[in-house]
Amino acid sequence: MSAGEAAVVRELGAADAAQFQALRLRGLAECPAAFASSVDEERVTPVAEVALRLRAQPGHCVLGTFRRDTLVGCIGLERERHRKLAHKAFVWGMYVAPEARRTGVGRALLVEALRRARAMAGVRQVNLGVNAANTPAVALYERLGFVPFGVERGFMLVDGIAHDEIHMVCALG
Ligand SMILES: CC(C)(COP(=O)(O)OP(=O)(O)OC[C@H]1O[C@@H](n2cnc3c(N)ncnc32)[C@H](O)[C@@H]1OP(=O)(O)O)[C@@H](O)C(=O)NCCC(=O)NCCS
């Protein structure tokens, strides 16, 4: 995928489980301070269990972008399950492989996640959390209409080092 080539985004399903897990483990290894989960926690997950998590469910989807047949980017979207919180969805697990970055993949994934959130009847806002030092991700989120509403000091400890988290929200008009 080169700059200028439109990134095609589609929902991942059970058949994508092995590729999704491989990309996710790559992201967790490359950017331990960008995700709450870790390689050690996820590498033992059987592909069959990943496939179950990728099955179609209302209020939940994982989206991916492929370069030829290889998954190069992913994002999760999930609606809150409690009734009183069901006007909210959140995105998680945004990751673009280094060789595909700065070509619009991240933007395309987030645009599609927001489109799907808007299509969920009653969802009014999308929330996310991002490491305060993650300048590329914060820039991407702000470009697509997310605004910060708080900073959690010491949100995450990675190898004994504390990382602050910015909580952001995108109001769906
Ligand atoms: C953050 C990330 C998802 C961006 O993906 P990407 O495909 O490179 O982003 P895009 O090419 O779609 O860029 C969209 C916008 O994001 C911003 N952006 C992306 N990378 C940036 C960088 N390195 N520096 C500054 N802004 C950046 C820009 O505003 C850009 O718009 P522009 O190209 O018009 O300037 C990617 O860098 C990544 O996977 N990082 C590691 C994992 C991670 O941090 N995930 C987020 C967890 S919350």
The ligand as a Gaussian input file, in Angstrom:
#p B3LYP/6-31G(d) Opt

LIG

0 1
 C       -0.952000       5.684000      15.629000
 C       -1.024000       4.824000      14.356000
 C       -2.204000       3.882000      14.494000
 C       -1.245000       5.765000      13.153000
 O       -1.484000       4.951000      12.022000
 P       -1.101000       5.422000      10.521000
 O       -1.679000       4.458000       9.592000
 O        0.351000       5.692000      10.420000
 O       -1.889000       6.832000      10.449000
 P       -2.351000       7.596000       9.120000
 O       -1.343000       7.421000       8.030000
 O       -3.740000       7.200000       8.792000
 O       -2.313000       9.100000       9.612000
 C       -3.504000       9.786000      10.004000
 C       -3.123000      11.010000      10.834000
 O       -2.516000      10.593000      12.071000
 C       -1.499000      11.528000      12.446000
 N       -0.213000      10.841000      12.490000
 C        0.032000       9.556000      12.119000
 N        1.331000       9.262000      12.348000
 C        1.900000      10.380000      12.850000
 C        3.218000      10.697000      13.281000
 N        4.203000       9.797000      13.242000
 N        3.442000      11.944000      13.766000
 C        2.461000      12.861000      13.821000
 N        1.183000      12.620000      13.416000
 C        0.918000      11.389000      12.939000
 C       -1.515000      12.622000      11.402000
 O       -2.413000      13.630000      11.843000
 C       -2.078000      11.885000      10.198000
 O       -2.696000      12.737000       9.295000
 P       -1.835000      13.357000       8.067000
 O       -1.145000      12.196000       7.416000
 O       -2.875000      14.014000       7.245000
 O       -0.863000      14.289000       8.711000
 C        0.296000       4.045000      14.120000
 O        1.377000       4.935000      14.210000
 C        0.509000       2.898000      15.086000
 O        0.013000       1.795000      14.900000
 N        1.296000       3.141000      16.168000
 C        1.650000       2.089000      17.112000
 C        0.462000       1.567000      17.910000
 C       -0.297000       2.653000      18.585000
 O        0.258000       3.633000      19.083000
 N       -1.626000       2.474000      18.655000
 C       -2.516000       3.410000      19.294000
 C       -2.873000       2.907000      20.642000
 S       -3.977000       4.047000      21.491000

